Amino acid sequence: MKNILKELRTSKGISQSALADILSVSRQTVNSIENGKFDPSLTLAIKLTHCFELPIDKIFIYED
């Protein structure tokens, strides 16, 4: 699944490590999500929507 997480994170001046701390995950998890290698759980996706104050479909782009 594609996402705009890296763009959102960098636009707010947040490092991968800082975002990982906010989400209670590893920096590697944030990196993997940003690179499309890992789709987050629903719980983690909801945490991201709260962090960036955007609906889930603005952060993640579903492709068939």
N, CA, C and O atoms as a CHARMM CRD file, in Angstrom:
* protein
*
  256
    1    1 MET  N      0.84000  -1.16500   0.00000 PROA 1      0.00000
    2    1 MET  CA     0.00000   0.00000   0.00000 PROA 1      0.00000
    3    1 MET  C      0.89700   1.24500   0.00000 PROA 1      0.00000
    4    1 MET  O      1.84500   1.33400   0.78100 PROA 1      0.00000
    5    2 LYS  N      0.59700   2.17900  -0.86100 PROA 2      0.00000
    6    2 LYS  CA     1.37000   3.41500  -0.90500 PROA 2      0.00000
    7    2 LYS  C      0.92600   4.33800   0.21600 PROA 2      0.00000
    8    2 LYS  O     -0.18600   4.22500   0.73300 PROA 2      0.00000
    9    3 ASN  N      1.81400   5.25500   0.58200 PROA 3      0.00000
   10    3 ASN  CA     1.47700   6.22300   1.61700 PROA 3      0.00000
   11    3 ASN  C      2.30500   7.48600   1.44000 PROA 3      0.00000
   12    3 ASN  O      3.28200   7.51500   0.69100 PROA 3      0.00000
   13    4 ILE  N      1.88900   8.52200   2.14400 PROA 4      0.00000
   14    4 ILE  CA     2.61600   9.79400   2.10200 PROA 4      0.00000
   15    4 ILE  C      3.24600  10.10100   3.46600 PROA 4      0.00000
   16    4 ILE  O      3.45600  11.26100   3.82200 PROA 4      0.00000
   17    5 LEU  N      3.53500   9.06100   4.20200 PROA 5      0.00000
   18    5 LEU  CA     4.05200   9.21900   5.55500 PROA 5      0.00000
   19    5 LEU  C      5.35200  10.01500   5.58200 PROA 5      0.00000
   20    5 LEU  O      5.51000  10.90400   6.41900 PROA 5      0.00000
   21    6 LYS  N      6.27900   9.71200   4.68900 PROA 6      0.00000
   22    6 LYS  CA     7.56300  10.41800   4.68800 PROA 6      0.00000
   23    6 LYS  C      7.35300  11.91500   4.43900 PROA 6      0.00000
   24    6 LYS  O      7.97100  12.74600   5.10400 PROA 6      0.00000
   25    7 GLU  N      6.49300  12.25500   3.49400 PROA 7      0.00000
   26    7 GLU  CA     6.22200  13.65700   3.19500 PROA 7      0.00000
   27    7 GLU  C      5.59600  14.36500   4.40100 PROA 7      0.00000
   28    7 GLU  O      5.96600  15.49100   4.73200 PROA 7      0.00000
   29    8 LEU  N      4.65400  13.69600   5.04400 PROA 8      0.00000
   30    8 LEU  CA     4.01700  14.27300   6.22800 PROA 8      0.00000
   31    8 LEU  C      5.02700  14.47400   7.35100 PROA 8      0.00000
   32    8 LEU  O      5.06800  15.52200   7.99600 PROA 8      0.00000
   33    9 ARG  N      5.82900  13.45400   7.56500 PROA 9      0.00000
   34    9 ARG  CA     6.80700  13.49400   8.65900 PROA 9      0.00000
   35    9 ARG  C      7.82800  14.60900   8.42800 PROA 9      0.00000
   36    9 ARG  O      8.11300  15.39300   9.33300 PROA 9      0.00000
   37   10 THR  N      8.37400  14.67600   7.22000 PROA 10     0.00000
   38   10 THR  CA     9.40300  15.68900   6.95300 PROA 10     0.00000
   39   10 THR  C      8.81800  17.10100   6.93200 PROA 10     0.00000
   40   10 THR  O      9.49600  18.05700   7.30800 PROA 10     0.00000
   41   11 SER  N      7.57400  17.23800   6.49800 PROA 11     0.00000
   42   11 SER  CA     6.95900  18.57300   6.48400 PROA 11     0.00000
   43   11 SER  C      6.75900  19.12500   7.89000 PROA 11     0.00000
   44   11 SER  O      6.70900  20.34000   8.08700 PROA 11     0.00000
   45   12 LYS  N      6.64600  18.23300   8.85800 PROA 12     0.00000
   46   12 LYS  CA     6.50400  18.64700  10.26100 PROA 12     0.00000
   47   12 LYS  C      7.84700  18.67500  10.99200 PROA 12     0.00000
   48   12 LYS  O      7.91000  19.00600  12.17600 PROA 12     0.00000
   49   13 GLY  N      8.92700  18.32200  10.26900 PROA 13     0.00000
   50   13 GLY  CA    10.25500  18.34700  10.87500 PROA 13     0.00000
   51   13 GLY  C     10.47000  17.27700  11.91600 PROA 13     0.00000
   52   13 GLY  O     11.22500  17.47600  12.86700 PROA 13     0.00000
   53   14 ILE  N      9.81000  16.13300  11.74800 PROA 14     0.00000
   54   14 ILE  CA     9.91100  15.02400  12.70000 PROA 14     0.00000
   55   14 ILE  C     10.84300  13.95600  12.12300 PROA 14     0.00000
   56   14 ILE  O     10.68400  13.55400  10.97000 PROA 14     0.00000
   57   15 SER  N     11.79600  13.50500  12.90200 PROA 15     0.00000
   58   15 SER  CA    12.68200  12.42400  12.46200 PROA 15     0.00000
   59   15 SER  C     11.96200  11.08100  12.55100 PROA 15     0.00000
   60   15 SER  O     10.93200  10.95600  13.21300 PROA 15     0.00000
   61   16 GLN  N     12.51700  10.09200  11.88100 PROA 16     0.00000
   62   16 GLN  CA    11.94300   8.74300  11.98500 PROA 16     0.00000
   63   16 GLN  C     11.97800   8.26700  13.43100 PROA 16     0.00000
   64   16 GLN  O     11.02500   7.65400  13.91100 PROA 16     0.00000
   65   17 SER  N     13.05500   8.54600  14.11100 PROA 17     0.00000
   66   17 SER  CA    13.18300   8.12000  15.51300 PROA 17     0.00000
   67   17 SER  C     12.14400   8.79300  16.40400 PROA 17     0.00000
   68   17 SER  O     11.55500   8.14900  17.27100 PROA 17     0.00000
   69   18 ALA  N     11.92200  10.08200  16.19300 PROA 18     0.00000
   70   18 ALA  CA    10.94000  10.80200  16.99800 PROA 18     0.00000
   71   18 ALA  C      9.53500  10.27400  16.73900 PROA 18     0.00000
   72   18 ALA  O      8.75400  10.09800  17.67400 PROA 18     0.00000
   73   19 LEU  N      9.21000  10.01900  15.46800 PROA 19     0.00000
   74   19 LEU  CA     7.89400   9.46700  15.15000 PROA 19     0.00000
   75   19 LEU  C      7.74600   8.07300  15.74700 PROA 19     0.00000
   76   19 LEU  O      6.68500   7.72000  16.26000 PROA 19     0.00000
   77   20 ALA  N      8.79800   7.29400  15.67800 PROA 20     0.00000
   78   20 ALA  CA     8.76400   5.95500  16.27200 PROA 20     0.00000
   79   20 ALA  C      8.48000   6.02900  17.76600 PROA 20     0.00000
   80   20 ALA  O      7.70900   5.22800  18.29400 PROA 20     0.00000
   81   21 ASP  N      9.09900   6.98400  18.44500 PROA 21     0.00000
   82   21 ASP  CA     8.84700   7.16600  19.87700 PROA 21     0.00000
   83   21 ASP  C      7.39600   7.54100  20.13500 PROA 21     0.00000
   84   21 ASP  O      6.77800   7.01900  21.06300 PROA 21     0.00000
   85   22 ILE  N      6.84700   8.43900  19.32600 PROA 22     0.00000
   86   22 ILE  CA     5.44800   8.86200  19.47800 PROA 22     0.00000
   87   22 ILE  C      4.50700   7.67200  19.31000 PROA 22     0.00000
   88   22 ILE  O      3.51500   7.54300  20.02800 PROA 22     0.00000
   89   23 LEU  N      4.83500   6.80100  18.34700 PROA 23     0.00000
   90   23 LEU  CA     3.97300   5.66400  18.01600 PROA 23     0.00000
   91   23 LEU  C      4.26900   4.41000  18.83300 PROA 23     0.00000
   92   23 LEU  O      3.52800   3.43000  18.75800 PROA 23     0.00000
   93   24 SER  N      5.34400   4.43800  19.61000 PROA 24     0.00000
   94   24 SER  CA     5.80100   3.27800  20.39100 PROA 24     0.00000
   95   24 SER  C      6.16000   2.09400  19.50400 PROA 24     0.00000
   96   24 SER  O      5.78400   0.95400  19.77700 PROA 24     0.00000
   97   25 VAL  N      6.89800   2.39300  18.43200 PROA 25     0.00000
   98   25 VAL  CA     7.41900   1.35900  17.53900 PROA 25     0.00000
   99   25 VAL  C      8.89500   1.65600  17.29900 PROA 25     0.00000
  100   25 VAL  O      9.41000   2.66600  17.77900 PROA 25     0.00000
  101   26 SER  N      9.57100   0.79100  16.56500 PROA 26     0.00000
  102   26 SER  CA    10.97800   1.02700  16.26300 PROA 26     0.00000
  103   26 SER  C     11.11900   1.96700  15.06200 PROA 26     0.00000
  104   26 SER  O     10.19500   2.12200  14.26400 PROA 26     0.00000
  105   27 ARG  N     12.29200   2.58700  14.95300 PROA 27     0.00000
  106   27 ARG  CA    12.57900   3.43300  13.80300 PROA 27     0.00000
  107   27 ARG  C     12.52500   2.61500  12.52400 PROA 27     0.00000
  108   27 ARG  O     12.12000   3.12100  11.47800 PROA 27     0.00000
  109   28 GLN  N     12.93300   1.35400  12.60100 PROA 28     0.00000
  110   28 GLN  CA    12.89600   0.46300  11.44200 PROA 28     0.00000
  111   28 GLN  C     11.46700   0.24300  10.96000 PROA 28     0.00000
  112   28 GLN  O     11.23100   0.11900   9.75800 PROA 28     0.00000
  113   29 THR  N     10.51500   0.19400  11.88100 PROA 29     0.00000
  114   29 THR  CA     9.10800   0.04000  11.49900 PROA 29     0.00000
  115   29 THR  C      8.64200   1.26200  10.72200 PROA 29     0.00000
  116   29 THR  O      7.98300   1.12600   9.69100 PROA 29     0.00000
  117   30 VAL  N      8.97300   2.44400  11.20000 PROA 30     0.00000
  118   30 VAL  CA     8.61000   3.67800  10.49200 PROA 30     0.00000
  119   30 VAL  C      9.23800   3.67500   9.10500 PROA 30     0.00000
  120   30 VAL  O      8.57300   3.99200   8.11900 PROA 30     0.00000
  121   31 ASN  N     10.51100   3.31700   9.02700 PROA 31     0.00000
  122   31 ASN  CA    11.21000   3.26500   7.74400 PROA 31     0.00000
  123   31 ASN  C     10.54100   2.27800   6.79600 PROA 31     0.00000
  124   31 ASN  O     10.36100   2.58200   5.61700 PROA 31     0.00000
  125   32 SER  N     10.17700   1.11800   7.28600 PROA 32     0.00000
  126   32 SER  CA     9.53900   0.09400   6.45000 PROA 32     0.00000
  127   32 SER  C      8.16900   0.54000   5.94600 PROA 32     0.00000
  128   32 SER  O      7.80500   0.25000   4.80600 PROA 32     0.00000
  129   33 ILE  N      7.41500   1.23600   6.77800 PROA 33     0.00000
  130   33 ILE  CA     6.11500   1.75500   6.34400 PROA 33     0.00000
  131   33 ILE  C      6.32800   2.79800   5.25200 PROA 33     0.00000
  132   33 ILE  O      5.67000   2.76100   4.21200 PROA 33     0.00000
  133   34 GLU  N      7.24700   3.72600   5.49200 PROA 34     0.00000
  134   34 GLU  CA     7.52000   4.78200   4.51300 PROA 34     0.00000
  135   34 GLU  C      7.93800   4.21800   3.16100 PROA 34     0.00000
  136   34 GLU  O      7.58500   4.77000   2.11900 PROA 34     0.00000
  137   35 ASN  N      8.67700   3.13600   3.17500 PROA 35     0.00000
  138   35 ASN  CA     9.17300   2.54800   1.93700 PROA 35     0.00000
  139   35 ASN  C      8.22700   1.51500   1.33500 PROA 35     0.00000
  140   35 ASN  O      8.56000   0.87500   0.33700 PROA 35     0.00000
  141   36 GLY  N      7.05600   1.34900   1.93100 PROA 36     0.00000
  142   36 GLY  CA     6.06700   0.42600   1.39700 PROA 36     0.00000
  143   36 GLY  C      6.39800  -1.03800   1.58800 PROA 36     0.00000
  144   36 GLY  O      5.83000  -1.89900   0.91500 PROA 36     0.00000
  145   37 LYS  N      7.31700  -1.33000   2.50500 PROA 37     0.00000
  146   37 LYS  CA     7.70400  -2.71900   2.76200 PROA 37     0.00000
  147   37 LYS  C      6.86100  -3.35900   3.85600 PROA 37     0.00000
  148   37 LYS  O      6.90200  -4.57400   4.05300 PROA 37     0.00000
  149   38 PHE  N      6.08700  -2.52200   4.57500 PROA 38     0.00000
  150   38 PHE  CA     5.29300  -3.01600   5.70000 PROA 38     0.00000
  151   38 PHE  C      4.00400  -2.20500   5.76900 PROA 38     0.00000
  152   38 PHE  O      4.03300  -0.97400   5.76900 PROA 38     0.00000
  153   39 ASP  N      2.87700  -2.90300   5.82600 PROA 39     0.00000
  154   39 ASP  CA     1.58700  -2.24800   6.03400 PROA 39     0.00000
  155   39 ASP  C      1.28500  -2.27400   7.52400 PROA 39     0.00000
  156   39 ASP  O      1.30600  -3.33800   8.14300 PROA 39     0.00000
  157   40 PRO  N      1.00600  -1.11800   8.10000 PROA 40     0.00000
  158   40 PRO  CA     0.78000  -1.06900   9.54800 PROA 40     0.00000
  159   40 PRO  C     -0.52300  -1.73000   9.95000 PROA 40     0.00000
  160   40 PRO  O     -1.44300  -1.87500   9.14500 PROA 40     0.00000
  161   41 SER  N     -0.58100  -2.12500  11.20900 PROA 41     0.00000
  162   41 SER  CA    -1.83400  -2.64600  11.76000 PROA 41     0.00000
  163   41 SER  C     -2.84800  -1.50600  11.78900 PROA 41     0.00000
  164   41 SER  O     -2.48400  -0.33800  11.65700 PROA 41     0.00000
  165   42 LEU  N     -4.09800  -1.84800  11.95900 PROA 42     0.00000
  166   42 LEU  CA    -5.14000  -0.83400  12.04600 PROA 42     0.00000
  167   42 LEU  C     -4.87600   0.10500  13.22900 PROA 42     0.00000
  168   42 LEU  O     -5.06300   1.31700  13.11500 PROA 42     0.00000
  169   43 THR  N     -4.45100  -0.44500  14.33800 PROA 43     0.00000
  170   43 THR  CA    -4.15200   0.36200  15.52000 PROA 43     0.00000
  171   43 THR  C     -3.05600   1.38100  15.22000 PROA 43     0.00000
  172   43 THR  O     -3.17500   2.55100  15.58500 PROA 43     0.00000
  173   44 LEU  N     -1.99800   0.94100  14.56000 PROA 44     0.00000
  174   44 LEU  CA    -0.90000   1.83700  14.22400 PROA 44     0.00000
  175   44 LEU  C     -1.33900   2.87500  13.19600 PROA 44     0.00000
  176   44 LEU  O     -0.94700   4.03900  13.28800 PROA 44     0.00000
  177   45 ALA  N     -2.13800   2.47300  12.23100 PROA 45     0.00000
  178   45 ALA  CA    -2.64500   3.41600  11.22800 PROA 45     0.00000
  179   45 ALA  C     -3.50200   4.49300  11.90000 PROA 45     0.00000
  180   45 ALA  O     -3.43100   5.66200  11.52400 PROA 45     0.00000
  181   46 ILE  N     -4.30000   4.11000  12.88000 PROA 46     0.00000
  182   46 ILE  CA    -5.13500   5.09000  13.59100 PROA 46     0.00000
  183   46 ILE  C     -4.26400   6.03900  14.40600 PROA 46     0.00000
  184   46 ILE  O     -4.55600   7.23200  14.48700 PROA 46     0.00000
  185   47 LYS  N     -3.20000   5.52000  15.01000 PROA 47     0.00000
  186   47 LYS  CA    -2.27000   6.39800  15.72400 PROA 47     0.00000
  187   47 LYS  C     -1.67500   7.43500  14.77000 PROA 47     0.00000
  188   47 LYS  O     -1.48800   8.59300  15.14500 PROA 47     0.00000
  189   48 LEU  N     -1.38200   7.02200  13.55300 PROA 48     0.00000
  190   48 LEU  CA    -0.84200   7.95800  12.56600 PROA 48     0.00000
  191   48 LEU  C     -1.86700   9.01800  12.18000 PROA 48     0.00000
  192   48 LEU  O     -1.51000  10.17800  11.97300 PROA 48     0.00000
  193   49 THR  N     -3.13400   8.63300  12.08400 PROA 49     0.00000
  194   49 THR  CA    -4.16800   9.62100  11.75600 PROA 49     0.00000
  195   49 THR  C     -4.28300  10.66300  12.86400 PROA 49     0.00000
  196   49 THR  O     -4.50600  11.84100  12.58600 PROA 49     0.00000
  197   50 HSD  N     -4.13400  10.24100  14.10500 PROA 50     0.00000
  198   50 HSD  CA    -4.18500  11.18900  15.22400 PROA 50     0.00000
  199   50 HSD  C     -2.95200  12.08300  15.23200 PROA 50     0.00000
  200   50 HSD  O     -3.04900  13.28200  15.49400 PROA 50     0.00000
  201   51 CYS  N     -1.81500  11.50900  14.95100 PROA 51     0.00000
  202   51 CYS  CA    -0.55500  12.25900  14.95700 PROA 51     0.00000
  203   51 CYS  C     -0.56200  13.35900  13.89600 PROA 51     0.00000
  204   51 CYS  O     -0.12700  14.47900  14.16300 PROA 51     0.00000
  205   52 PHE  N     -1.04600  13.04900  12.70800 PROA 52     0.00000
  206   52 PHE  CA    -1.01500  14.00700  11.60100 PROA 52     0.00000
  207   52 PHE  C     -2.35900  14.69100  11.34900 PROA 52     0.00000
  208   52 PHE  O     -2.48400  15.51600  10.44400 PROA 52     0.00000
  209   53 GLU  N     -3.35800  14.34300  12.15400 PROA 53     0.00000
  210   53 GLU  CA    -4.68700  14.95600  12.06400 PROA 53     0.00000
  211   53 GLU  C     -5.25500  14.90100  10.64200 PROA 53     0.00000
  212   53 GLU  O     -5.76700  15.88800  10.11300 PROA 53     0.00000
  213   54 LEU  N     -5.14300  13.71200  10.04600 PROA 54     0.00000
  214   54 LEU  CA    -5.66800  13.45100   8.70500 PROA 54     0.00000
  215   54 LEU  C     -6.44500  12.14700   8.71000 PROA 54     0.00000
  216   54 LEU  O     -6.14500  11.25300   9.50100 PROA 54     0.00000
  217   55 PRO  N     -7.44400  12.02500   7.83400 PROA 55     0.00000
  218   55 PRO  CA    -8.13500  10.73700   7.72200 PROA 55     0.00000
  219   55 PRO  C     -7.20000   9.68900   7.11000 PROA 55     0.00000
  220   55 PRO  O     -6.25300  10.01200   6.39200 PROA 55     0.00000
  221   56 ILE  N     -7.49100   8.45600   7.41300 PROA 56     0.00000
  222   56 ILE  CA    -6.61900   7.35200   6.98500 PROA 56     0.00000
  223   56 ILE  C     -6.43400   7.30500   5.46800 PROA 56     0.00000
  224   56 ILE  O     -5.35900   6.94700   4.98700 PROA 56     0.00000
  225   57 ASP  N     -7.47900   7.66400   4.70800 PROA 57     0.00000
  226   57 ASP  CA    -7.36600   7.58700   3.25400 PROA 57     0.00000
  227   57 ASP  C     -6.56400   8.73700   2.65800 PROA 57     0.00000
  228   57 ASP  O     -6.30300   8.74800   1.45500 PROA 57     0.00000
  229   58 LYS  N     -6.17000   9.70100   3.47700 PROA 58     0.00000
  230   58 LYS  CA    -5.26100  10.76500   3.01800 PROA 58     0.00000
  231   58 LYS  C     -3.80000  10.38600   3.26000 PROA 58     0.00000
  232   58 LYS  O     -2.89700  10.92600   2.62100 PROA 58     0.00000
  233   59 ILE  N     -3.57900   9.46600   4.17700 PROA 59     0.00000
  234   59 ILE  CA    -2.21600   9.01200   4.49100 PROA 59     0.00000
  235   59 ILE  C     -1.86700   7.77700   3.66800 PROA 59     0.00000
  236   59 ILE  O     -0.75600   7.66300   3.15000 PROA 59     0.00000
  237   60 PHE  N     -2.81600   6.85400   3.55100 PROA 60     0.00000
  238   60 PHE  CA    -2.59400   5.59800   2.84200 PROA 60     0.00000
  239   60 PHE  C     -3.43600   5.54200   1.57800 PROA 60     0.00000
  240   60 PHE  O     -4.61800   5.88500   1.58600 PROA 60     0.00000
  241   61 ILE  N     -2.80800   5.10200   0.49000 PROA 61     0.00000
  242   61 ILE  CA    -3.48200   5.00600  -0.80000 PROA 61     0.00000
  243   61 ILE  C     -3.58900   3.53400  -1.17000 PROA 61     0.00000
  244   61 ILE  O     -2.58600   2.86600  -1.42100 PROA 61     0.00000
  245   62 TYR  N     -4.81800   3.04500  -1.19900 PROA 62     0.00000
  246   62 TYR  CA    -5.03900   1.63600  -1.52100 PROA 62     0.00000
  247   62 TYR  C     -4.96000   1.43000  -3.03200 PROA 62     0.00000
  248   62 TYR  O     -5.55700   2.17500  -3.80800 PROA 62     0.00000
  249   63 GLU  N     -4.21600   0.40700  -3.42700 PROA 63     0.00000
  250   63 GLU  CA    -4.10700   0.03200  -4.84200 PROA 63     0.00000
  251   63 GLU  C     -4.43700  -1.43500  -4.99400 PROA 63     0.00000
  252   63 GLU  O     -3.98300  -2.26900  -4.21000 PROA 63     0.00000
  253   64 ASP  N     -5.22600  -1.74700  -6.00000 PROA 64     0.00000
  254   64 ASP  CA    -5.55800  -3.15000  -6.27100 PROA 64     0.00000
  255   64 ASP  C     -4.38900  -3.91900  -6.80700 PROA 64     0.00000
  256   64 ASP  O     -4.51000  -5.11200  -7.08500 PROA 64     0.00000
